[in-house]
Amino acid sequence: MYRLFFFIFILGSHQFHISQCTVSFLKKEQKVAVKLHIFIDDLELVLKNEGAVNVSLSTQKDLKIVSKYIKKKISIFINNQVCEMVFVSNKITDDGKAIWCNFEIQNVKNLQTMTIRNEILLDLYEDQKNITKVVDESGKTQHFMFEKGHIDAGFSF
């Protein structure tokens, strides 16, 4: 009985450190959409560690801090050219535990290759995993899991 309680306690207290990102090429709109799902407590902690104080994801000022952090930690190269991600919107999940941050890379007419560097929260947690799905114009998907030691991935279309 005590072993079962201990086992349940250990499982219940374990935290998973995962972010999710989808990068989609929208040929008709000539853009790439980047959607990032990140847990709010992790985001607030990393921003605090970087010097931000009392971050509230409901204010425009603090959303600029979040956007700046994400742009610093995610780099996308399309056809060997560095691209600028433009913040579009955000939405807090219904349970209030995570946030979706949406970015766009505009004026993308042709997609042959893409290289992504994703270092979100890697400086915060040793076991951080950043799962990324890349979707081409036909809907074909490719996946990569970014983690310490594996921060870059290349994709061909």
Residue frames as qw, qx, qy, qz and C-alpha x, y, z in Angstrom:
[[0.000, 0.886, 0.465, 0.000, 0.00, 0.00, 0.00],
 [0.287, -0.819, 0.100, 0.487, 2.77, 2.44, 0.90],
 [0.432, -0.129, 0.600, 0.661, 4.62, 1.59, -2.32],
 [0.229, 0.626, 0.652, 0.361, 1.51, 2.40, -4.35],
 [0.134, -0.943, -0.239, 0.188, 1.07, 5.73, -2.52],
 [0.408, -0.600, 0.336, 0.601, 4.75, 6.59, -3.07],
 [0.404, 0.162, 0.683, 0.586, 4.49, 5.69, -6.77],
 [0.109, 0.808, 0.540, 0.209, 1.37, 7.85, -7.25],
 [0.277, -0.885, -0.052, 0.372, 3.02, 10.70, -5.33],
 [0.438, -0.354, 0.480, 0.672, 6.12, 10.58, -7.53],
 [0.299, 0.403, 0.682, 0.532, 4.05, 10.53, -10.75],
 [0.035, -0.883, -0.468, -0.025, 1.78, 13.30, -9.55],
 [0.296, -0.854, 0.062, 0.424, 4.66, 15.61, -8.70],
 [0.571, -0.053, 0.497, 0.650, 6.64, 15.04, -11.90],
 [0.295, 0.788, 0.062, -0.537, 6.64, 18.00, -14.26],
 [0.699, 0.327, 0.463, 0.437, 7.01, 17.69, -17.99],
 [0.081, -0.702, 0.126, 0.696, 8.82, 20.53, -19.71],
 [0.449, 0.299, 0.708, 0.456, 7.44, 20.66, -23.24],
 [0.274, 0.554, 0.007, -0.786, 6.57, 23.35, -25.74],
 [0.584, 0.397, 0.685, 0.179, 4.77, 22.75, -29.00],
 [0.086, 0.593, -0.223, -0.769, 5.31, 24.67, -32.23],
 [0.646, 0.466, 0.587, 0.145, 3.69, 24.40, -35.65],
 [0.054, -0.538, 0.344, 0.768, 5.29, 26.10, -38.65],
 [0.585, 0.492, 0.645, 0.002, 3.01, 26.14, -41.73],
 [0.152, -0.163, 0.448, 0.866, 3.71, 27.38, -45.25],
 [0.393, 0.660, 0.545, -0.336, 0.61, 29.15, -46.60],
 [0.435, 0.055, 0.517, 0.735, 1.49, 29.56, -50.28],
 [0.105, 0.729, 0.558, 0.382, -1.71, 31.35, -51.33],
 [0.284, -0.944, -0.163, 0.046, -1.13, 33.96, -48.63],
 [0.579, 0.600, -0.289, 0.469, 2.63, 34.03, -49.30],
 [0.275, -0.703, 0.440, -0.486, 3.53, 33.60, -45.67],
 [0.553, 0.002, -0.801, 0.228, 4.67, 31.16, -43.04],
 [0.575, -0.647, -0.028, -0.501, 2.58, 30.91, -39.87],
 [0.405, 0.202, -0.763, 0.462, 4.34, 30.07, -36.61],
 [0.648, -0.567, -0.129, -0.492, 2.17, 28.95, -33.68],
 [0.357, 0.285, -0.750, 0.479, 3.85, 28.33, -30.35],
 [0.716, -0.571, -0.270, -0.297, 2.21, 26.71, -27.28],
 [0.407, 0.306, -0.608, 0.609, 4.08, 27.33, -24.06],
 [0.509, -0.596, -0.601, 0.156, 3.15, 26.92, -20.40],
 [0.074, -0.902, -0.049, -0.422, 2.63, 30.25, -18.66],
 [0.675, -0.723, 0.123, 0.083, 4.45, 29.37, -15.43],
 [0.798, -0.034, 0.251, 0.548, 7.55, 28.35, -17.41],
 [0.362, 0.675, 0.219, 0.604, 7.36, 31.48, -19.55],
 [0.311, -0.915, -0.022, -0.257, 6.98, 33.75, -16.51],
 [0.785, -0.530, 0.172, 0.271, 9.91, 32.04, -14.78],
 [0.711, 0.177, 0.250, 0.633, 12.28, 32.37, -17.73],
 [0.151, 0.801, 0.166, 0.554, 11.29, 36.02, -18.21],
 [0.536, -0.841, 0.036, -0.063, 11.88, 36.66, -14.50],
 [0.823, -0.276, 0.218, 0.446, 15.31, 35.01, -14.79],
 [0.525, 0.406, 0.270, 0.698, 16.03, 37.41, -17.67],
 [0.211, -0.066, -0.212, 0.952, 15.14, 40.43, -15.53],
 [0.323, -0.428, -0.416, -0.734, 11.44, 41.01, -16.24],
 [0.020, 0.053, 0.721, -0.691, 9.48, 41.81, -13.08],
 [0.386, 0.388, 0.589, -0.594, 5.78, 41.03, -12.49],
 [0.118, 0.088, -0.686, -0.712, 5.02, 39.98, -16.05],
 [0.520, 0.362, 0.586, -0.505, 1.30, 39.89, -16.85],
 [0.287, 0.088, 0.780, 0.549, 0.31, 38.31, -20.14],
 [0.176, 0.756, 0.630, -0.029, -2.76, 40.53, -20.31],
 [0.029, -0.878, 0.009, 0.478, -0.84, 43.75, -20.96],
 [0.680, 0.727, -0.031, 0.089, 0.54, 44.93, -24.31],
 [0.032, -0.847, 0.518, -0.118, 3.82, 45.96, -22.68],
 [0.582, -0.379, 0.715, -0.082, 4.42, 42.48, -21.31],
 [0.856, 0.393, 0.335, -0.027, 3.35, 40.81, -24.56],
 [0.433, 0.845, -0.307, 0.065, 6.19, 42.75, -26.21],
 [0.303, -0.631, 0.702, -0.128, 8.58, 41.19, -23.67],
 [0.798, 0.046, 0.591, -0.103, 7.19, 37.73, -24.49],
 [0.728, 0.681, 0.076, -0.021, 7.47, 38.39, -28.24],
 [0.154, 0.850, -0.499, 0.073, 11.05, 39.59, -27.86],
 [0.533, -0.416, 0.730, -0.104, 12.00, 36.46, -25.87],
 [0.833, 0.283, 0.472, -0.063, 10.44, 34.13, -28.46],
 [0.588, 0.801, -0.105, 0.022, 12.11, 35.93, -31.37],
 [0.093, -0.770, 0.626, -0.083, 15.44, 35.64, -29.54],
 [0.543, -0.273, 0.784, -0.129, 14.97, 31.90, -28.99],
 [0.717, 0.379, 0.583, 0.055, 13.44, 30.84, -32.33],
 [0.061, 0.593, -0.431, -0.677, 15.20, 31.59, -35.62],
 [0.754, 0.402, 0.519, -0.028, 13.88, 30.54, -39.01],
 [0.062, -0.488, 0.549, 0.675, 15.83, 30.54, -42.26],
 [0.737, 0.491, 0.424, -0.191, 13.89, 30.06, -45.50],
 [0.757, 0.597, 0.063, 0.258, 15.89, 29.19, -48.61],
 [0.707, -0.019, -0.171, 0.686, 19.06, 30.08, -46.64],
 [0.041, 0.532, -0.002, 0.845, 17.79, 33.57, -45.78],
 [0.137, -0.228, -0.703, 0.659, 17.16, 34.65, -42.18],
 [0.193, -0.573, -0.569, -0.557, 13.50, 35.66, -41.72],
 [0.106, -0.166, 0.424, -0.884, 11.81, 38.07, -39.36],
 [0.211, -0.476, -0.854, 0.005, 8.89, 36.74, -37.37],
 [0.190, -0.326, 0.002, -0.926, 6.14, 39.33, -36.83],
 [0.099, 0.198, 0.826, -0.519, 3.91, 38.95, -33.76],
 [0.259, -0.315, -0.609, -0.681, 0.26, 38.50, -34.79],
 [0.630, -0.493, -0.080, -0.595, -1.73, 37.47, -31.72],
 [0.131, 0.186, -0.903, 0.365, -1.89, 35.39, -28.58],
 [0.707, -0.357, -0.256, -0.555, -4.55, 33.38, -26.78],
 [0.235, -0.355, 0.793, -0.435, -4.49, 31.93, -23.31],
 [0.336, -0.104, -0.913, -0.208, -5.82, 28.36, -23.19],
 [0.564, -0.531, -0.360, -0.520, -9.20, 27.69, -21.59],
 [0.782, -0.437, -0.389, 0.214, -7.58, 26.16, -18.50],
 [0.149, -0.975, 0.116, -0.114, -5.36, 29.25, -18.09],
 [0.796, -0.452, 0.294, 0.275, -2.17, 27.19, -17.93],
 [0.590, -0.019, 0.478, 0.651, -0.66, 27.91, -21.33],
 [0.252, 0.759, 0.008, -0.600, -0.55, 30.50, -24.07],
 [0.700, 0.412, 0.449, 0.374, -0.59, 30.25, -27.85],
 [0.080, -0.732, 0.173, 0.654, 1.62, 32.89, -29.48],
 [0.703, 0.538, 0.436, 0.163, 1.14, 33.42, -33.20],
 [0.183, -0.640, 0.347, 0.661, 3.74, 34.89, -35.54],
 [0.756, 0.609, 0.240, -0.006, 4.05, 35.28, -39.31],
 [0.395, -0.359, 0.467, 0.705, 6.88, 35.46, -41.75],
 [0.505, 0.727, 0.256, -0.388, 5.59, 37.52, -44.65],
 [0.428, 0.765, -0.350, -0.331, 6.43, 37.63, -48.37],
 [0.423, -0.293, 0.846, 0.138, 7.34, 33.95, -48.72],
 [0.649, 0.440, -0.222, -0.580, 6.61, 33.05, -52.34],
 [0.800, 0.295, -0.520, -0.057, 8.63, 29.87, -52.60],
 [0.613, -0.592, 0.477, -0.216, 9.71, 27.33, -50.02],
 [0.752, 0.387, -0.534, -0.006, 12.50, 24.92, -50.87],
 [0.618, -0.021, -0.636, 0.461, 14.39, 24.64, -47.59],
 [0.411, -0.795, 0.003, -0.446, 13.82, 25.72, -44.02],
 [0.548, 0.083, -0.640, 0.532, 16.17, 25.66, -41.07],
 [0.494, -0.759, -0.159, -0.393, 14.79, 26.20, -37.59],
 [0.356, 0.186, -0.661, 0.634, 16.67, 26.92, -34.39],
 [0.574, -0.623, -0.281, -0.450, 14.47, 26.47, -31.32],
 [0.402, 0.173, -0.651, 0.620, 15.97, 27.22, -27.90],
 [0.497, -0.565, -0.105, -0.650, 12.72, 28.00, -26.03],
 [0.733, -0.588, 0.151, -0.307, 13.24, 27.34, -22.29],
 [0.889, 0.181, -0.341, 0.245, 16.40, 25.28, -22.88],
 [0.268, 0.462, -0.473, 0.701, 18.29, 27.57, -20.52],
 [0.539, -0.441, 0.232, -0.679, 15.66, 26.97, -17.85],
 [0.878, -0.180, 0.349, -0.275, 15.20, 23.17, -17.77],
 [0.210, -0.445, 0.832, 0.254, 17.67, 20.37, -18.48],
 [0.360, 0.201, 0.908, 0.070, 14.83, 18.10, -19.67],
 [0.395, 0.589, 0.112, -0.696, 13.06, 20.72, -21.83],
 [0.412, 0.187, 0.784, 0.425, 11.70, 19.37, -25.14],
 [0.310, 0.528, -0.004, -0.791, 10.40, 21.60, -27.93],
 [0.513, 0.269, 0.795, 0.178, 8.31, 19.57, -30.34],
 [0.213, 0.538, -0.187, -0.794, 7.99, 21.20, -33.74],
 [0.600, 0.411, 0.679, 0.102, 5.79, 20.24, -36.67],
 [0.029, 0.433, -0.361, -0.826, 6.50, 21.73, -40.09],
 [0.571, 0.507, 0.631, -0.135, 3.67, 21.68, -42.64],
 [0.213, -0.128, 0.507, 0.825, 4.25, 22.32, -46.35],
 [0.373, 0.175, -0.154, -0.898, 1.75, 23.69, -48.87],
 [0.559, -0.032, -0.716, -0.418, 0.31, 20.23, -49.61],
 [0.748, -0.493, 0.053, -0.441, -0.25, 19.45, -45.92],
 [0.857, 0.100, -0.433, 0.260, 2.70, 17.05, -45.67],
 [0.465, -0.852, 0.163, -0.179, 4.25, 17.20, -42.20],
 [0.671, 0.289, -0.521, 0.441, 7.74, 16.77, -40.82],
 [0.619, -0.770, -0.095, -0.123, 8.58, 16.69, -37.11],
 [0.546, 0.374, -0.500, 0.558, 11.58, 17.41, -34.94],
 [0.622, -0.737, -0.258, 0.060, 12.17, 17.47, -31.20],
 [0.290, 0.703, -0.329, 0.559, 14.54, 20.22, -30.11],
 [0.766, -0.627, -0.119, 0.081, 16.44, 19.74, -26.87],
 [0.294, -0.836, 0.419, 0.195, 19.82, 20.57, -25.36],
 [0.449, -0.326, 0.738, 0.384, 22.45, 19.57, -27.87],
 [0.276, 0.344, 0.781, 0.442, 19.89, 19.47, -30.71],
 [0.078, 0.631, 0.311, -0.706, 18.76, 23.02, -31.35],
 [0.272, 0.494, -0.389, -0.728, 18.87, 23.13, -35.16],
 [0.603, 0.238, 0.761, 0.027, 16.89, 21.19, -37.76],
 [0.140, 0.348, -0.468, -0.800, 16.74, 21.44, -41.53],
 [0.599, 0.409, 0.643, -0.245, 13.75, 20.61, -43.71],
 [0.031, -0.198, 0.621, 0.758, 13.50, 20.21, -47.50],
 [0.559, 0.449, 0.461, -0.523, 10.36, 20.49, -49.58]]
